[in-house]
Amino acid sequence: MRASLLRHNAPQRCLEYWMPSVSPDIALTLRSFGLLAVLVSLAGCVGDEKFAPACPELTLLPDAADLSLFRPGGRDLTDMVFDAKITAVPAVCSRKDANTVAARISVGFALTRGPAAAGRNAALRYFVGVTDSDRVLDEQDYQLGVAFPANIAAVAVSGEEITLNFPVSAQKSAAPYRIFVGFRLTPEQLAANRARGAR
């Protein structure tokens, strides 16, 4: 069983593991987005204590920050089902205990309903990953469901609150860790994002 640093806040999935290991398929997933290339830094965590602990750096993967879904066979604007963009990753860091720093994050999204949308609901998948230097420790997928109100084509929403627990010691703070966020894309969607460039 692969170990995890991520602690999901939903009661049915409140699991914690304390011996992170690396799975080759996870490493390949994050590296496919150019983990070792130039990255867009969002911000460090905001401490909610008088003496806040050092926090991991939050990084949005540029190639995975946008998601445009088209109906099969189409690439024109009239073929767009919805367009989504990650807009923010607010975070709060606190010391859980002497050996753990907890970071709470909630990913913000902006979605636009396209002309080819058959209904008023949209579903997408995004991921949150954790690294230590160049070593991928963990990566988890999350689902987001969005309902567009009547006569509204653009909405701003936030995903669920996610808690990540980082082992620390007197010799190592949480600062060397990195939190990565992006959409879970198909190879075709990733190639389209790279061809289009940042928006």
C-alpha positions as CSV (number, residue, x, y, z in Angstrom):
1,M,0.0,0.0,0.0
2,R,1.4,3.4,-1.0
3,A,2.0,5.7,1.9
4,S,0.5,9.2,1.9
5,L,1.1,12.6,3.4
6,L,-2.4,13.8,2.4
7,R,-5.2,13.8,4.9
8,H,-8.7,14.3,3.3
9,N,-11.1,16.1,5.6
10,A,-14.2,14.1,4.7
11,P,-14.9,11.7,7.6
12,Q,-14.9,8.6,5.5
13,R,-11.4,9.3,4.3
14,C,-9.6,10.7,7.3
15,L,-6.5,8.6,6.9
16,E,-2.9,9.4,7.9
17,Y,0.3,7.6,7.1
18,W,3.7,8.6,8.4
19,M,6.2,6.7,6.3
20,P,6.1,8.4,2.8
21,S,7.3,6.2,0.0
22,V,7.6,6.9,-3.7
23,S,5.6,5.1,-6.4
24,P,7.2,5.2,-9.9
25,D,3.9,5.9,-11.6
26,I,3.3,8.9,-9.4
27,A,6.7,10.3,-10.1
28,L,6.0,9.9,-13.8
29,T,2.7,11.7,-13.5
30,L,4.1,14.9,-11.9
31,R,7.2,14.9,-14.1
32,S,5.1,14.7,-17.2
33,F,4.0,18.3,-16.4
34,G,7.6,19.5,-16.3
35,L,8.1,19.4,-12.5
36,L,11.8,20.2,-12.9
37,A,11.1,23.0,-15.4
38,V,10.1,26.6,-14.6
39,L,7.1,26.7,-12.2
40,V,4.6,29.3,-11.2
41,S,4.8,29.9,-7.5
42,L,1.5,30.8,-5.9
43,A,2.4,31.7,-2.3
44,G,3.6,30.2,0.9
45,C,1.1,29.1,3.5
46,V,-0.2,31.8,5.9
47,G,0.4,30.9,9.5
48,D,-2.5,31.2,11.9
49,E,-0.3,31.2,15.1
50,K,1.6,34.0,16.8
51,F,4.8,32.2,15.8
52,A,3.9,30.5,12.6
53,P,5.9,27.5,11.5
54,A,7.8,27.4,8.2
55,C,5.4,26.3,5.4
56,P,5.8,24.5,2.1
57,E,5.8,26.4,-1.1
58,L,2.6,26.3,-3.2
59,T,3.1,25.8,-6.9
60,L,0.6,25.8,-9.7
61,L,1.8,23.7,-12.7
62,P,1.5,26.1,-15.7
63,D,0.7,23.3,-18.2
64,A,-2.1,22.0,-15.9
65,A,-3.7,25.3,-14.9
66,D,-6.4,25.3,-17.6
67,L,-8.9,22.8,-18.9
68,S,-11.0,23.2,-22.0
69,L,-13.4,20.4,-22.7
70,F,-14.8,20.1,-26.3
71,R,-17.4,17.7,-27.7
72,P,-15.8,14.7,-29.6
73,G,-14.2,15.7,-32.8
74,G,-14.5,19.5,-32.3
75,R,-12.0,22.2,-31.4
76,D,-13.9,25.3,-32.4
77,L,-15.3,27.7,-29.8
78,T,-18.8,26.5,-30.8
79,D,-17.7,22.9,-29.8
80,M,-16.7,23.9,-26.2
81,V,-18.5,22.2,-23.4
82,F,-16.9,24.2,-20.7
83,D,-13.6,26.1,-19.9
84,A,-12.0,26.0,-16.5
85,K,-9.1,27.7,-14.9
86,I,-7.4,27.4,-11.5
87,T,-7.4,30.9,-10.0
88,A,-6.2,30.5,-6.4
89,V,-5.0,28.1,-3.8
90,P,-5.6,29.8,-0.4
91,A,-3.7,28.0,2.4
92,V,-3.3,28.2,6.2
93,C,-0.4,26.5,8.0
94,S,-0.3,25.6,11.7
95,R,1.6,23.3,14.0
96,K,-0.4,20.2,14.7
97,D,2.2,18.8,17.2
98,A,5.9,18.9,17.8
99,N,6.6,16.6,14.8
100,T,3.9,17.8,12.4
101,V,3.0,20.9,10.4
102,A,-0.5,20.9,8.9
103,A,-1.4,22.9,5.8
104,R,-5.1,23.4,4.9
105,I,-5.8,24.3,1.3
106,S,-8.8,24.9,-0.9
107,V,-8.4,25.3,-4.6
108,G,-10.3,28.1,-6.4
109,F,-11.7,27.7,-9.9
110,A,-13.4,29.8,-12.6
111,L,-15.6,28.0,-15.0
112,T,-17.4,29.1,-18.2
113,R,-20.2,27.1,-19.7
114,G,-19.7,26.6,-23.5
115,P,-22.2,26.6,-26.4
116,A,-21.9,22.8,-26.7
117,A,-22.9,22.0,-23.1
118,A,-25.9,19.7,-23.1
119,G,-26.9,20.5,-19.5
120,R,-26.0,22.8,-16.7
121,N,-23.7,20.5,-14.7
122,A,-19.9,20.1,-15.2
123,A,-17.5,17.7,-13.5
124,L,-13.7,17.9,-13.5
125,R,-10.8,16.3,-11.8
126,Y,-7.8,18.0,-10.2
127,F,-4.8,16.7,-8.2
128,V,-2.7,17.8,-5.3
129,G,0.9,16.5,-5.1
130,V,3.7,16.8,-2.5
131,T,7.4,16.7,-3.1
132,D,10.6,16.9,-1.1
133,S,13.3,18.4,-3.3
134,D,13.0,16.4,-6.5
135,R,11.3,13.4,-4.8
136,V,7.6,12.9,-5.3
137,L,6.1,11.8,-2.0
138,D,2.4,11.6,-2.8
139,E,-0.3,12.6,-5.2
140,Q,-4.1,12.5,-4.8
141,D,-7.0,13.2,-7.2
142,Y,-10.1,15.2,-6.2
143,Q,-13.4,15.6,-8.0
144,L,-15.3,18.9,-8.4
145,G,-18.9,19.1,-9.5
146,V,-20.4,22.4,-10.6
147,A,-24.0,23.4,-11.3
148,F,-24.5,26.5,-13.5
149,P,-27.5,28.5,-12.3
150,A,-30.2,29.4,-14.9
151,N,-29.1,32.2,-17.3
152,I,-25.5,32.1,-15.7
153,A,-22.6,31.1,-18.0
154,A,-19.7,31.8,-15.7
155,V,-19.1,30.9,-12.0
156,A,-16.3,31.0,-9.4
157,V,-16.2,28.0,-7.0
158,S,-13.9,26.4,-4.5
159,G,-13.0,22.8,-4.0
160,E,-13.2,21.0,-0.6
161,E,-10.8,21.8,2.1
162,I,-7.8,19.5,2.1
163,T,-5.4,19.0,5.0
164,L,-1.8,17.9,4.3
165,N,0.4,16.8,7.2
166,F,4.1,17.3,6.9
167,P,6.6,15.5,9.2
168,V,9.1,17.9,10.7
169,S,11.9,17.7,13.3
170,A,14.5,20.0,14.9
171,Q,16.7,19.4,11.9
172,K,14.0,19.8,9.2
173,S,11.2,22.3,8.9
174,A,8.3,22.1,6.4
175,A,9.9,24.6,4.1
176,P,11.7,22.1,1.8
177,Y,8.4,20.5,0.9
178,R,6.4,21.7,-2.1
179,I,2.7,21.4,-2.8
180,F,1.7,21.1,-6.5
181,V,-1.8,21.7,-7.9
182,G,-3.2,21.1,-11.4
183,F,-6.0,19.7,-13.5
184,R,-5.9,16.0,-14.3
185,L,-5.6,16.2,-18.1
186,T,-5.5,13.7,-20.9
187,P,-2.4,13.7,-23.1
188,E,-4.3,15.6,-25.8
189,Q,-5.4,18.3,-23.3
190,L,-1.9,18.6,-22.0
191,A,-0.5,19.0,-25.5
192,A,-3.2,21.6,-26.4
193,N,-2.3,23.6,-23.2
194,R,1.4,23.6,-24.1
195,A,0.7,24.6,-27.7
196,R,-1.5,27.5,-26.6
197,G,0.7,28.7,-23.8
198,A,-0.3,30.4,-20.6
199,R,-3.5,32.4,-20.5
